[in-house]
Amino acid sequence: MGVERVAGGVPRSGLQVGRGVSRRGVWADVDLEAIRQNAGLMVRIVAPARLCGVVKANAYGHGAVPVARAALDGGASMLAVALLEEAIELRDAGVEADILMLQELPVWYSKGDLAEALAAGVIPTVCTSEGIERLAAAARAVAGSGTLGGRRGTPRSGAPAERGPIAGSGALAAGGGGSQGGGGRIGVHLKVDTGMHRIGCAPGEVPALVRLIDGFGSELRLEGMWSHLAVADSGTSEDREYTERQIGLFRRLVQEHAADRDVLEHLANSAAAIAYPDSCLSMIRSGIALYGESPSRAVAARLGRLLESGGELRDPGGDPVEGHPARDGANGEAGLVPALSLKARVSHVSQLERGERISYGLNYALPDRAPVATVPVGYADGVRRSLFAAGGEVLIRGRRCPIAGTVTMDQLMVDCRAAGDVVPGDEVVLIGRQDGESITASDVAARIGTIGYEVLSSISARVPRRHTGV
């Protein structure tokens, strides 16, 4: 029996290829063809704008390396991460696409950390004068040391190879091209706070920061300007007005300070790319849509209307597309196909009498005699403890069955009256499809008062990922 490859292709002992499960009997299936399809759909929606695939947080729990490759195969031309460690993971796996850092490199980074960031070929975000000055100093030091490009990467073939600066990336390198300016300058993206109030410079600081970047002309080049929208996923009139103000402010700043430059402007996230076409500019950053979940019901409805009409879809050259094969996708949300399914096996079945109470707190009393299944997945795996109280369900034998009692750290129990004669080994679907029934991450999120992003990215590392469609 072979070894299943999970989490970016790293062999992990104990996984059975034949059944595709870990020894614990819990795993996540990740469909890379769905990632490619979702990326292709977003490319067609926003063309001729470029697509940046957001693969931070282990690609929202899906596995950063295989998802990055699938997103690029589907039409993404850039990737985005939150942490330097995330970028290094991609580089070490041989991913050579441009990688944008979504945060300014932190003030506590040592000179060695900054040098490692430059060696990894990331495109830095900047938003403060201090951050710009630190980056310029690091670029001078690295250029003087001659140590750039010393990191090793592994190409897809698996054969180790020396890797210098990535072509077309933000790494310091001699000559122009890609995001490098002439003379080995580092291309940086200036983050502007237009109303999210998380990170970014104030709009009034843009002129001075642009001048500062220009002042480090031997080390830095303004390659991009970007901002982030706070409520683009909302359908209320108040939030739509706020989003329109953010879009208008950012477009004005770009016009005033970057119109005569070759600068990549990006503002739209998944929601805005669908609901606000005028926000797409030269690139959009797509996270949740890449994984097949709509940012909200309002955005799902907008995408449904868009695909139904077909007239606003564009091919990569900007020409109208009359229809798209992704329409009526697997989750019914207008062509977005969920890429991840969270599954387990029944480990134990008890036949319990009416009135028996189950799990910590004894908060679930059986309304009738029933088989109760134990499933070896719990809150340490990312299944929220509160899911029982919120009316959470799973699928067993194609039937919806309620979670019976408080979710524990490693296990949960299920009232299987609807499923009939359940036996150990039966498949349990917590997120995904089974015999015509489905539970999406958004469904789970709606029950527990959060968003699909959190549900997906909270699936813990001890749940093996099984990637299909490689």
WOTAJO-V206147 format. One record per residue. N is the residue number from 0. OMEGA is omega in radians with two decimals (NA if undefined). D_FIRST is the distance of its C-alpha to the first C-alpha in whole Angstrom. Layout:
n->[N/N]
omega->[OMEGA/OMEGA]
d_first->[D_FIRST/D_FIRST]
//
This chain:
n->[0/1/2/3/4/5/6/7/8/9/10/11/12/13/14/15/16/17/18/19/20/21/22/23/24/25/26/27/28/29/30/31/32/33/34/35/36/37/38/39/40/41/42/43/44/45/46/47/48/49/50/51/52/53/54/55/56/57/58/59/60/61/62/63/64/65/66/67/68/69/70/71/72/73/74/75/76/77/78/79/80/81/82/83/84/85/86/87/88/89/90/91/92/93/94/95/96/97/98/99/100/101/102/103/104/105/106/107/108/109/110/111/112/113/114/115/116/117/118/119/120/121/122/123/124/125/126/127/128/129/130/131/132/133/134/135/136/137/138/139/140/141/142/143/144/145/146/147/148/149/150/151/152/153/154/155/156/157/158/159/160/161/162/163/164/165/166/167/168/169/170/171/172/173/174/175/176/177/178/179/180/181/182/183/184/185/186/187/188/189/190/191/192/193/194/195/196/197/198/199/200/201/202/203/204/205/206/207/208/209/210/211/212/213/214/215/216/217/218/219/220/221/222/223/224/225/226/227/228/229/230/231/232/233/234/235/236/237/238/239/240/241/242/243/244/245/246/247/248/249/250/251/252/253/254/255/256/257/258/259/260/261/262/263/264/265/266/267/268/269/270/271/272/273/274/275/276/277/278/279/280/281/282/283/284/285/286/287/288/289/290/291/292/293/294/295/296/297/298/299/300/301/302/303/304/305/306/307/308/309/310/311/312/313/314/315/316/317/318/319/320/321/322/323/324/325/326/327/328/329/330/331/332/333/334/335/336/337/338/339/340/341/342/343/344/345/346/347/348/349/350/351/352/353/354/355/356/357/358/359/360/361/362/363/364/365/366/367/368/369/370/371/372/373/374/375/376/377/378/379/380/381/382/383/384/385/386/387/388/389/390/391/392/393/394/395/396/397/398/399/400/401/402/403/404/405/406/407/408/409/410/411/412/413/414/415/416/417/418/419/420/421/422/423/424/425/426/427/428/429/430/431/432/433/434/435/436/437/438/439/440/441/442/443/444/445/446/447/448/449/450/451/452/453/454/455/456/457/458/459/460/461/462/463/464/465/466/467/468/469]
omega->[-3.10/3.12/3.08/3.10/-3.07/3.03/3.05/3.07/-3.13/3.13/3.10/-3.05/3.06/3.13/-3.11/-3.12/-3.05/-3.12/3.06/-3.13/3.02/3.10/3.11/-3.11/3.05/-3.10/3.05/3.01/3.10/-3.08/-3.10/3.06/3.05/3.08/3.14/-3.12/3.14/3.09/3.13/3.10/3.14/3.09/-3.12/3.14/-2.96/-3.10/0.18/3.05/3.13/3.10/2.98/3.14/-3.11/-3.05/3.07/3.10/-3.13/-3.11/3.14/3.11/-3.05/-3.08/-2.92/-3.01/3.13/3.13/3.10/3.14/3.14/3.11/3.10/3.09/-3.11/3.06/3.06/3.13/3.12/3.06/3.11/3.12/3.11/-3.00/3.07/3.13/3.11/3.10/-3.13/3.08/3.12/3.14/-3.12/3.08/3.10/3.10/-3.00/3.14/3.02/3.11/3.12/2.97/-3.06/3.07/3.01/3.12/-2.92/-3.12/-3.13/3.08/3.05/3.06/3.11/3.09/3.14/3.11/3.12/3.09/3.13/3.12/3.13/3.08/3.10/3.01/-3.06/2.88/3.05/3.11/3.10/3.10/3.13/3.12/3.11/-3.12/3.09/-3.11/3.12/3.12/3.12/3.12/3.11/-3.11/-3.14/3.13/-3.14/-3.09/-3.10/-3.09/-3.09/3.08/-3.12/3.13/3.10/3.07/3.11/3.13/-3.07/-3.12/3.13/-3.13/3.14/3.13/3.04/3.14/3.02/3.11/-3.08/3.13/3.10/-3.11/3.14/-3.14/3.04/-3.12/3.10/3.07/-3.11/3.12/-3.13/-3.14/3.02/3.02/3.09/3.10/3.06/3.12/3.10/3.04/3.14/3.07/-3.13/3.14/-3.13/3.07/3.13/3.10/3.07/3.09/3.05/2.96/3.13/3.08/3.04/-3.14/-3.13/3.13/-3.06/-3.10/-3.10/-3.13/3.05/3.11/3.14/3.08/3.12/3.14/3.03/-3.01/3.09/-3.08/-2.98/3.04/3.07/-3.10/-3.07/2.97/-3.14/3.06/-3.08/-3.08/-3.01/-3.01/-3.13/-3.13/-3.08/3.12/-3.11/-3.13/3.13/-3.13/3.09/3.09/3.13/3.13/3.12/3.10/3.09/3.14/-3.13/3.13/-3.11/3.14/3.11/3.13/3.09/-3.13/-3.08/-2.96/-3.11/-3.07/-3.11/-3.14/3.04/-3.01/3.09/-3.14/3.12/-3.06/-2.97/2.89/-3.12/-3.09/-3.10/3.13/-3.14/-2.98/-3.08/-3.08/-3.10/3.10/-3.00/3.05/-3.07/3.09/2.99/3.10/-3.10/3.05/-2.96/3.13/3.10/-3.09/3.00/3.10/3.06/3.11/3.14/3.09/3.13/3.14/3.10/3.12/3.11/-3.14/3.09/3.12/-3.14/-3.12/3.12/3.13/3.11/-2.99/-3.10/3.07/-3.12/2.97/-3.08/3.09/3.10/-3.13/-3.11/3.06/-3.05/3.12/3.14/-3.08/-3.14/-3.14/-3.12/3.14/-2.96/-3.11/3.11/-3.11/2.97/2.95/3.05/-3.06/3.12/-3.05/-3.02/2.99/3.09/-3.00/3.10/3.06/3.01/-3.13/-3.07/3.09/3.06/3.00/-3.04/-3.08/3.07/3.12/3.07/-3.08/-2.84/2.97/-3.12/3.14/-3.14/-3.02/3.12/3.09/-3.13/3.11/-3.14/3.06/-3.03/2.92/3.11/-3.10/2.97/-3.09/-3.00/3.09/-3.07/-3.03/3.03/3.09/3.13/3.07/-3.00/3.13/-3.09/-3.05/3.10/-3.09/3.14/3.13/-3.10/-3.14/2.96/3.07/3.03/-3.10/3.07/-3.13/3.06/-3.11/-3.09/2.97/-3.02/3.10/-3.06/3.03/3.14/-3.02/-3.02/-3.03/2.96/-3.13/-3.04/3.03/-2.98/3.11/-3.09/-3.04/3.10/-3.01/3.11/3.13/3.06/-3.09/3.10/3.12/3.07/3.13/3.07/3.00/3.12/-3.05/3.06/3.07/3.06/3.07/3.13/2.97/-3.14/3.04/3.11/3.07/3.12/-3.12/-3.13/-3.14/-3.01/3.03/3.09/-3.10/-3.12/3.11/-3.09/-3.14/-3.10/-3.05/3.13/3.09/-2.89/-3.07/-3.12/3.00/3.14/3.04/3.08/-3.06/3.09/-3.14/-3.11/NA]
d_first->[0/4/7/9/13/16/19/20/17/17/13/13/11/10/10/7/7/8/11/11/13/13/14/17/17/19/18/20/20/22/23/24/26/28/29/30/32/34/34/36/38/39/40/42/44/45/46/47/46/43/40/39/36/36/32/33/32/28/29/31/27/25/24/27/25/23/26/29/27/27/31/32/31/33/36/36/38/38/36/37/36/38/37/37/34/32/34/32/29/29/31/29/26/28/30/34/35/38/38/40/41/42/44/47/45/46/49/48/45/46/47/44/42/45/44/40/41/43/40/37/40/40/43/45/47/50/52/55/57/56/52/54/55/52/50/53/54/50/50/53/51/48/50/53/50/48/45/43/40/39/35/32/30/27/27/24/23/22/25/27/31/34/35/39/40/38/40/42/41/44/43/46/47/49/51/50/48/45/46/48/52/54/54/51/51/49/49/49/49/51/51/54/54/55/55/52/53/50/50/52/56/58/60/63/61/60/63/63/59/59/62/60/57/60/61/58/58/57/54/53/53/53/50/50/51/50/50/48/49/50/50/49/47/50/52/55/58/59/55/55/59/57/54/57/59/56/55/59/59/56/57/61/60/58/61/63/61/58/60/61/58/54/53/49/50/48/49/47/43/41/44/47/45/46/49/51/51/54/51/49/51/49/46/44/41/39/36/36/36/33/31/33/35/39/41/43/44/47/45/43/46/48/44/45/48/47/45/47/50/48/51/50/47/47/45/44/47/49/50/50/47/48/45/41/38/37/39/38/35/32/34/38/39/40/37/35/32/30/27/25/24/24/22/21/20/23/22/25/28/32/35/38/41/44/45/42/41/38/37/39/42/42/43/41/43/42/44/43/41/37/33/32/29/27/25/23/25/28/31/29/26/29/30/34/36/38/36/37/41/41/40/36/34/30/29/27/27/29/32/34/34/35/34/36/37/37/33/32/31/27/28/30/31/32/34/33/36/36/32/33/30/28/25/22/19/22/21/24/25/27/28/27/27/27/29/31/32/31/32/32/33/36/37/35/37/40/40/40/43/41/39/36/35/35/33/30/31/31/27/26/24/22/21/18/18/16/18/18/21/20]
//
